[in-house]
Amino acid sequence: MVEVDLGADVDLDHYKNCITQAECQNPKVTAFPVSPVHSLTTSSFAEDAPAAFNYISGREYDNQVMSDMLAWMDTYQADGEIAADEFLRRYGDLWHQWVNEETAQRIEKALQ
């Protein structure tokens, strides 16, 4: 996937008050604002699985990584399991920050 140049910067006010409104009478070209992605859990999950909760709380990657992976999945018609393997192989510097050294070593060994 690639970003399409719409020939305009983001006009957040216009986007919120016109583009997203069905009754917008005078829409103008504006780029889309960045859409954040959030991971949601429950308090019981945090209590029952603190290690998993800490992992989810600490992982983060930018839109470029997501776009690259989605494009790769489309090109290779890959499902989530295959894409996860590719992500681990391609972005080791990124995901190593999310886990402790022992876990990183176990993952690296499993990838061999």
DSSP file (Angstrom, degrees, kcal/mol; ACC not computed):
  #  RESIDUE AA STRUCTURE BP1 BP2  ACC     N-H-->O    O-->H-N    N-H-->O    O-->H-N    TCO  KAPPA ALPHA  PHI   PSI    X-CA   Y-CA   Z-CA
    1    1 A M              0   0    0      0, 0.0     2,-0.3     0, 0.0    70,-0.1   0.000 360.0 360.0 360.0 146.9    0.0    0.0    0.0
    2    2 A V        -     0   0    0     69,-0.0     2,-0.3    66,-0.0     0, 0.0  -0.970 360.0-103.0-134.9 151.7    1.1    3.5   -0.7
    3    3 A E        -     0   0    0     -2,-0.3     2,-0.5     1,-0.0     0, 0.0  -0.560  34.2-134.7 -72.8 133.7   -0.1    6.9    0.4
    4    4 A V        -     0   0    0     -2,-0.3     2,-0.8     2,-0.0    -1,-0.0  -0.796  13.8-131.2 -91.3 126.7   -2.1    8.6   -2.3
    5    5 A D        -     0   0    0     -2,-0.5    -1,-0.0     1,-0.2    26,-0.0  -0.689  23.2-176.6 -79.6 110.2   -1.1   12.3   -2.8
    6    6 A L        -     0   0    0     -2,-0.8    -1,-0.2     2,-0.3     3,-0.1   0.406  46.5-113.3 -87.2   1.9   -4.4   14.2   -2.8
    7    7 A G  S    S+     0   0    0      1,-0.2     2,-0.3    23,-0.0    -2,-0.1   0.686  87.7  81.1  76.3  17.4   -2.6   17.4   -3.5
    8    8 A A  S    S-     0   0    0     22,-0.0    -2,-0.3     3,-0.0    -1,-0.2  -0.994  73.3-121.6-151.2 151.3   -3.6   18.9   -0.1
    9    9 A D        -     0   0    0     -2,-0.3    22,-1.4     1,-0.1     2,-0.4  -0.300  53.1 -73.9 -80.4 175.1   -2.5   18.7    3.5
   10   10 A V        -     0   0    0     20,-0.2     2,-0.7    22,-0.1     3,-0.1  -0.600  38.3-167.9 -73.4 125.2   -4.8   17.5    6.3
   11   11 A D     >  -     0   0    0     20,-0.5     4,-2.9    -2,-0.4     5,-0.2  -0.831   8.9-177.5-110.2  87.6   -7.5   20.1    7.2
   12   12 A L  H  > S+     0   0    0     -2,-0.7     4,-2.8     1,-0.2     5,-0.2   0.863  77.9  51.9 -59.4 -40.9   -8.7   18.5   10.4
   13   13 A D  H  > S+     0   0    0      1,-0.2     4,-2.7     2,-0.2    -1,-0.2   0.943 113.9  43.2 -62.1 -47.7  -11.4   21.1   11.0
   14   14 A H  H  >>S+     0   0    0      2,-0.2     4,-2.0     1,-0.2     5,-1.8   0.895 113.3  53.1 -64.7 -39.9  -12.9   20.6    7.5
   15   15 A Y  I  <>S+     0   0    0     -4,-2.9     5,-2.0     3,-0.2    -2,-0.2   0.947 116.0  38.4 -59.9 -49.4  -12.5   16.9    7.8
   16   16 A K  I  <5S+     0   0    0     -4,-2.8    -2,-0.2     1,-0.2    -1,-0.2   0.890 124.5  37.9 -69.5 -40.1  -14.4   16.7   11.1
   17   17 A N  I  <5S+     0   0    0     -4,-2.7    -1,-0.2    -5,-0.2    -2,-0.2   0.565 135.3   7.8 -94.9  -9.2  -17.0   19.3   10.3
   18   18 A C  I ><5S+     0   0    0     -4,-2.0     3,-2.2    -5,-0.2     6,-0.4   0.575 120.2  52.3-132.7 -61.4  -17.7   18.7    6.6
   19   19 A I  I 3 <S+     0   0    0     -5,-1.8    -3,-0.2     1,-0.3    -4,-0.2   0.858 115.2  44.1 -55.3 -40.1  -16.2   15.6    5.0
   20   20 A T  T 3 <S+     0   0    0     -5,-2.0     2,-0.5    -6,-0.3    -1,-0.3   0.402  99.6  87.9 -86.6   3.8  -17.5   13.2    7.7
   21   21 A Q    X   -     0   0    0     -3,-2.2     3,-1.8    -6,-0.2    -4,-0.0  -0.898  69.4-145.8-109.4 128.8  -21.0   14.8    7.7
   22   22 A A  T 3  S+     0   0    0     -2,-0.5    -1,-0.1     1,-0.3    -4,-0.0   0.816 100.3  54.6 -59.6 -31.6  -23.7   13.6    5.3
   23   23 A E  T 3  S+     0   0    0     -3,-0.0    -1,-0.3     2,-0.0     2,-0.2   0.303  72.9 138.3 -88.9  10.7  -25.1   17.2    5.0
   24   24 A C    <   -     0   0    0     -3,-1.8    -6,-0.1    -6,-0.4    -7,-0.0  -0.402  29.6-175.5 -59.4 119.1  -21.7   18.7    3.9
   25   25 A Q  S    S+     0   0    0     -2,-0.2    -1,-0.2     1,-0.2    -7,-0.0   0.738  73.1  33.9 -91.3 -26.5  -22.6   21.2    1.2
   26   26 A N  S    S+     0   0    0      2,-0.0    -1,-0.2     0, 0.0    -7,-0.1  -0.504  72.8 178.7-132.8  65.6  -19.1   22.4    0.1
   27   27 A P        -     0   0    0      0, 0.0     2,-0.3     0, 0.0   -12,-0.0  -0.395   7.1-169.3 -68.5 145.3  -16.6   19.6    0.5
   28   28 A K        -     0   0    0     -2,-0.1     2,-0.2   -14,-0.1    -9,-0.1  -0.892  34.4 -80.8-128.6 163.4  -13.0   20.4   -0.5
   29   29 A V        +     0   0    0     -2,-0.3     2,-0.3   -22,-0.1   -20,-0.1  -0.418  56.6 158.8 -66.5 131.0  -10.0   18.2   -1.0
   30   30 A T        -     0   0    0     -2,-0.2   -20,-0.2   -22,-0.1   -21,-0.1  -0.980  39.8-115.1-149.0 143.5   -8.2   17.3    2.2
   31   31 A A        -     0   0    0    -22,-1.4   -20,-0.5    -2,-0.3   -16,-0.1  -0.385  43.4 -98.3 -70.6 158.3   -5.8   14.5    3.1
   32   32 A F        -     0   0    0    -22,-0.1   -22,-0.1     1,-0.1    -1,-0.1  -0.590  37.9-118.5 -78.3 139.2   -7.1   12.0    5.6
   33   33 A P        -     0   0    0      0, 0.0     2,-0.1     0, 0.0    -1,-0.1  -0.365  40.2 -86.5 -71.2 158.3   -5.9   12.5    9.2
   34   34 A V        -     0   0    0      1,-0.1     0, 0.0    -2,-0.1     0, 0.0  -0.437  41.3-143.9 -63.4 134.8   -3.8    9.8   10.9
   35   35 A S        -     0   0    0     -2,-0.1     2,-0.1    -3,-0.1    -1,-0.1  -0.906  11.6-140.9-106.2 113.1   -6.0    7.2   12.5
   36   36 A P        -     0   0    0      0, 0.0     2,-0.5     0, 0.0     0, 0.0  -0.388   8.2-146.5 -70.5 150.3   -4.6    5.9   15.7
   37   37 A V        -     0   0    0     -2,-0.1     2,-0.3     2,-0.0    -2,-0.0  -0.976  16.5-166.2-117.3 130.8   -5.1    2.2   16.5
   38   38 A H        -     0   0    0     -2,-0.5     2,-0.5     2,-0.0     0, 0.0  -0.886  17.2-137.9-119.8 147.8   -5.6    1.1   20.1
   39   39 A S        -     0   0    0     -2,-0.3     2,-0.4    17,-0.1    -2,-0.0  -0.913  25.0-159.7-100.9 128.1   -5.4   -2.2   21.9
   40   40 A L        +     0   0    0     -2,-0.5     2,-0.3     0, 0.0    -2,-0.0  -0.880  16.1 165.9-112.4 140.8   -8.2   -2.7   24.4
   41   41 A T        -     0   0    0     -2,-0.4     2,-0.3    12,-0.0     3,-0.0  -0.844  31.9-110.3-136.8 176.2   -8.3   -5.1   27.3
   42   42 A T     >  -     0   0    0     -2,-0.3     4,-1.9     1,-0.1     5,-0.1  -0.713  26.9-116.4-105.0 161.6  -10.3   -5.6   30.4
   43   43 A S  H  > S+     0   0    0     -2,-0.3     4,-2.0     1,-0.2     5,-0.2   0.858 117.5  56.5 -65.4 -33.2   -9.2   -5.1   34.0
   44   44 A S  H  > S+     0   0    0      2,-0.2     4,-2.9     1,-0.2     5,-0.2   0.878 104.8  52.2 -67.3 -34.6   -9.7   -8.8   34.6
   45   45 A F  H  > S+     0   0    0      2,-0.2     4,-2.6     1,-0.2     8,-0.3   0.932 109.0  50.0 -62.5 -45.0   -7.3   -9.6   31.8
   46   46 A A  H  < S+     0   0    0     -4,-1.9    -2,-0.2     1,-0.2    -1,-0.2   0.877 116.2  42.4 -60.7 -38.2   -4.7   -7.2   33.3
   47   47 A E  H  < S+     0   0    0     -4,-2.0    -2,-0.2     1,-0.2    -1,-0.2   0.889 119.4  42.2 -75.4 -40.6   -5.2   -9.0   36.7
   48   48 A D  H  < S+     0   0    0     -4,-2.9    -2,-0.2     1,-0.2    -3,-0.2   0.772 129.3  24.3 -80.0 -27.0   -5.3  -12.5   35.3
   49   49 A A     X  +     0   0    0     -4,-2.6     4,-2.6    -5,-0.2    -1,-0.2  -0.522  65.3 163.7-138.8  67.8   -2.5  -12.2   32.8
   50   50 A P  H  > S+     0   0    0      0, 0.0     4,-2.6     0, 0.0     5,-0.2   0.841  77.8  53.4 -60.7 -34.4   -0.1   -9.4   33.8
   51   51 A A  H  > S+     0   0    0      2,-0.2     4,-2.0     1,-0.2     5,-0.1   0.932 112.2  44.4 -66.1 -43.5    2.7  -10.5   31.5
   52   52 A A  H  > S+     0   0    0      2,-0.2     4,-2.5     1,-0.2     5,-0.2   0.899 113.2  51.7 -66.0 -39.9    0.4  -10.5   28.5
   53   53 A F  H  X S+     0   0    0     -4,-2.6     4,-2.5    -8,-0.3    -2,-0.2   0.917 109.0  50.0 -62.5 -43.2   -1.1   -7.2   29.6
   54   54 A N  H  X S+     0   0    0     -4,-2.6     4,-1.4     2,-0.2    -1,-0.2   0.886 110.4  51.3 -62.7 -38.6    2.4   -5.7   29.9
   55   55 A Y  H >X S+     0   0    0     -4,-2.0     4,-1.3     2,-0.2     3,-0.5   0.956 112.1  45.0 -62.1 -50.3    3.3   -7.0   26.4
   56   56 A I  H 3< S+     0   0    0     -4,-2.5     3,-0.3     1,-0.2    -2,-0.2   0.879 112.2  53.1 -62.3 -38.0    0.2   -5.5   24.9
   57   57 A S  H 3< S+     0   0    0     -4,-2.5    -1,-0.2     1,-0.2    -2,-0.2   0.788 113.5  43.0 -67.4 -27.2    0.7   -2.2   26.7
   58   58 A G  H << S+     0   0    0     -4,-1.4     2,-0.3    -3,-0.5    -1,-0.2   0.604  88.2  98.6 -98.6 -12.8    4.3   -1.9   25.4
   59   59 A R     <  +     0   0    0     -4,-1.3     2,-0.3    -3,-0.3    36,-0.1  -0.565  43.3 155.7 -84.0 141.6    4.0   -2.8   21.8
   60   60 A E        +     0   0    0     -2,-0.3     2,-0.3    34,-0.1    38,-0.0  -0.958  11.9 170.4-161.5 138.8    3.8    0.0   19.3
   61   61 A Y        -     0   0    0     -2,-0.3     2,-0.1    34,-0.0    -2,-0.0  -0.982  29.9-110.0-149.9 159.9    4.6    0.4   15.6
   62   62 A D     >  -     0   0    0     -2,-0.3     4,-1.8     1,-0.1     3,-0.4  -0.275  33.6-100.2 -90.7 174.0    4.0    3.1   13.0
   63   63 A N  H  > S+     0   0    0      1,-0.2     4,-3.1     2,-0.2     5,-0.2   0.803 117.9  62.2 -62.4 -30.8    1.7    3.3   10.0
   64   64 A Q  H  > S+     0   0    0      2,-0.2     4,-2.7     1,-0.2    -1,-0.2   0.919 104.3  47.4 -63.4 -42.3    4.6    2.5    7.7
   65   65 A V  H  > S+     0   0    0     -3,-0.4     4,-2.4     2,-0.2    -2,-0.2   0.939 114.0  47.7 -62.4 -46.3    5.2   -0.9    9.3
   66   66 A M  H  X S+     0   0    0     -4,-1.8     4,-2.7     1,-0.2     5,-0.2   0.929 113.2  47.9 -60.9 -45.8    1.5   -1.6    9.1
   67   67 A S  H  X S+     0   0    0     -4,-3.1     4,-2.5     1,-0.2     5,-0.2   0.915 111.3  50.8 -62.0 -43.3    1.3   -0.5    5.5
   68   68 A D  H  X S+     0   0    0     -4,-2.7     4,-2.3    -5,-0.2    -1,-0.2   0.919 113.2  45.2 -60.4 -43.8    4.3   -2.6    4.5
   69   69 A M  H  X S+     0   0    0     -4,-2.4     4,-2.7     2,-0.2    -2,-0.2   0.900 112.6  49.9 -69.8 -40.1    2.9   -5.7    6.2
   70   70 A L  H  X S+     0   0    0     -4,-2.7     4,-2.2     2,-0.2    -2,-0.2   0.904 112.3  48.3 -64.7 -39.8   -0.5   -5.3    4.7
   71   71 A A  H  X S+     0   0    0     -4,-2.5     4,-2.6    -5,-0.2    -2,-0.2   0.912 112.0  49.5 -65.0 -41.7    1.0   -4.8    1.2
   72   72 A W  H  X S+     0   0    0     -4,-2.3     4,-2.4    -5,-0.2     6,-0.2   0.919 110.3  50.7 -62.1 -43.7    3.2   -7.9    1.7
   73   73 A M  H  X>S+     0   0    0     -4,-2.7     5,-1.8     1,-0.2     4,-0.7   0.901 112.0  47.4 -61.0 -40.8    0.1   -9.9    2.8
   74   74 A D  H ><5S+     0   0    0     -4,-2.2     3,-0.6     3,-0.2    -2,-0.2   0.932 111.9  49.3 -66.6 -45.4   -1.8   -8.8   -0.3
   75   75 A T  H 3<5S+     0   0    0     -4,-2.6    -2,-0.2     1,-0.2    -1,-0.2   0.902 123.5  31.2 -59.8 -42.6    1.1   -9.6   -2.6
   76   76 A Y  H 3<5S-     0   0    0     -4,-2.4    -1,-0.2    -5,-0.2    -2,-0.2   0.330 101.9-126.0-101.2   6.7    1.6  -13.1   -1.1
   77   77 A Q  T <<5 +     0   0    0     -4,-0.7     2,-0.3    -3,-0.6    -3,-0.2   0.907  50.7 173.8  48.3  45.9   -2.0  -13.7   -0.2
   78   78 A A      < -     0   0    0     -5,-1.8    -1,-0.2    -6,-0.2     2,-0.1  -0.597  25.8-139.2 -89.0 143.1   -0.7  -14.5    3.3
   79   79 A D     >  -     0   0    0     -2,-0.3     4,-2.5    -3,-0.1     5,-0.2  -0.315  38.9 -88.5 -87.4-179.6   -2.9  -15.1    6.3
   80   80 A G  H  > S+     0   0    0      1,-0.2     4,-2.4     2,-0.2     5,-0.2   0.852 124.7  53.0 -61.6 -37.7   -2.3  -13.7    9.8
   81   81 A E  H  > S+     0   0    0      2,-0.2     4,-1.8     1,-0.2    -1,-0.2   0.930 112.7  43.2 -65.5 -45.3   -0.1  -16.7   10.9
   82   82 A I  H  > S+     0   0    0      1,-0.2     4,-2.2     2,-0.2    -2,-0.2   0.897 114.3  51.5 -67.0 -39.8    2.2  -16.4    7.9
   83   83 A A  H  X S+     0   0    0     -4,-2.5     4,-3.0     2,-0.2    -2,-0.2   0.875 106.1  54.7 -65.3 -37.1    2.3  -12.6    8.2
   84   84 A A  H  X S+     0   0    0     -4,-2.4     4,-2.4     2,-0.2    -1,-0.2   0.919 108.3  49.0 -61.7 -42.6    3.2  -12.9   11.9
   85   85 A D  H  X S+     0   0    0     -4,-1.8     4,-2.0     2,-0.2    -2,-0.2   0.926 112.8  47.3 -61.7 -44.8    6.2  -15.1   11.0
   86   86 A E  H  X S+     0   0    0     -4,-2.2     4,-2.8     1,-0.2     5,-0.3   0.913 110.4  52.7 -62.6 -43.1    7.3  -12.5    8.3
   87   87 A F  H  X S+     0   0    0     -4,-3.0     4,-2.9     1,-0.2    -2,-0.2   0.931 109.1  49.3 -58.5 -46.5    6.9   -9.7   10.8
   88   88 A L  H  < S+     0   0    0     -4,-2.4    -1,-0.2     1,-0.2    -2,-0.2   0.884 115.1  44.3 -62.4 -38.6    9.1  -11.4   13.3
   89   89 A R  H  < S+     0   0    0     -4,-2.0     3,-0.4    -5,-0.2    -1,-0.2   0.880 120.6  39.5 -71.8 -38.2   11.8  -12.0   10.7
   90   90 A R  H  < S+     0   0    0     -4,-2.8     3,-0.2     1,-0.2    -2,-0.2   0.829 121.4  37.7 -83.3 -34.3   11.6   -8.6    9.1
   91   91 A Y    >X  +     0   0    0     -4,-2.9     4,-2.3    -5,-0.3     3,-0.7  -0.237  64.5 136.4-119.5  43.6   11.2   -6.4   12.2
   92   92 A G  H 3> S+     0   0    0     -3,-0.4     4,-2.1     1,-0.3     5,-0.2   0.877  73.5  57.5 -57.5 -40.1   13.4   -7.9   14.9
   93   93 A D  H 34 S+     0   0    0     -3,-0.2     4,-0.4     1,-0.2    -1,-0.3   0.837 111.2  44.9 -61.4 -30.5   14.8   -4.6   16.0
   94   94 A L  H X4 S+     0   0    0     -3,-0.7     3,-1.3     2,-0.1     4,-0.3   0.969 115.8  40.3 -77.4 -57.2   11.2   -3.4   16.7
   95   95 A W  H >X S+     0   0    0     -4,-2.3     3,-1.6     1,-0.3     4,-0.6   0.740 100.5  72.3 -72.4 -20.5    9.7   -6.4   18.5
   96   96 A H  G >< S+     0   0    0     -4,-2.1     3,-0.6    -5,-0.3    -1,-0.3   0.822  92.3  60.4 -58.7 -28.2   12.8   -7.1   20.6
   97   97 A Q  G <4 S+     0   0    0     -3,-1.3    -1,-0.3    -4,-0.4    -2,-0.2   0.699 100.5  55.4 -70.4 -18.4   11.9   -3.9   22.5
   98   98 A W  G <4 S+     0   0    0     -3,-1.6     2,-0.3    -4,-0.3    -1,-0.2   0.615 107.8  45.3 -92.2 -14.1    8.6   -5.5   23.5
   99   99 A V  S << S-     0   0    0     -3,-0.6     2,-0.1    -4,-0.6     0, 0.0  -0.840  86.0 -99.7-129.3 162.7    9.9   -8.6   25.2
  100  100 A N     >  -     0   0    0     -2,-0.3     4,-2.5     1,-0.1     5,-0.2  -0.321  43.1-101.6 -77.0 168.1   12.6   -9.6   27.6
  101  101 A E  H  > S+     0   0    0      1,-0.2     4,-2.4     2,-0.2     5,-0.2   0.869 120.2  53.8 -61.8 -39.9   15.9  -11.0   26.4
  102  102 A E  H  > S+     0   0    0      1,-0.2     4,-2.0     2,-0.2    -1,-0.2   0.926 111.5  45.3 -61.4 -44.4   15.0  -14.6   27.3
  103  103 A T  H  > S+     0   0    0      1,-0.2     4,-2.4     2,-0.2    -2,-0.2   0.913 111.0  53.4 -65.4 -42.6   11.8  -14.4   25.3
  104  104 A A  H  X S+     0   0    0     -4,-2.5     4,-2.7     1,-0.2    -2,-0.2   0.904 108.8  49.7 -58.9 -42.2   13.6  -12.7   22.4
  105  105 A Q  H  X S+     0   0    0     -4,-2.4     4,-2.4     2,-0.2    -1,-0.2   0.898 110.2  50.2 -64.7 -40.9   16.1  -15.6   22.3
  106  106 A R  H  X S+     0   0    0     -4,-2.0     4,-2.0     2,-0.2    -2,-0.2   0.900 112.6  47.0 -64.7 -40.4   13.4  -18.2   22.3
  107  107 A I  H  X S+     0   0    0     -4,-2.4     4,-1.6     2,-0.2    -2,-0.2   0.936 111.4  50.4 -66.4 -45.7   11.6  -16.5   19.5
  108  108 A E  H  X S+     0   0    0     -4,-2.7     4,-0.7     1,-0.2    -2,-0.2   0.909 110.7  50.1 -59.0 -42.5   14.8  -16.1   17.4
  109  109 A K  H >< S+     0   0    0     -4,-2.4     3,-1.0     1,-0.2    -1,-0.2   0.903 108.8  51.9 -62.7 -41.8   15.5  -19.8   17.9
  110  110 A A  H 3< S+     0   0    0     -4,-2.0    -1,-0.2     1,-0.2    -2,-0.2   0.791 104.8  57.8 -66.3 -27.4   12.0  -20.8   16.8
  111  111 A L  H 3<        0   0    0     -4,-1.6    -1,-0.2     1,-0.2    -2,-0.2   0.658 360.0 360.0 -76.9 -15.7   12.5  -18.7   13.6
  112  112 A Q    <<        0   0    0     -3,-1.0    -1,-0.2    -4,-0.7    -2,-0.1   0.488 360.0 360.0 -74.1 360.0   15.6  -20.7   12.6
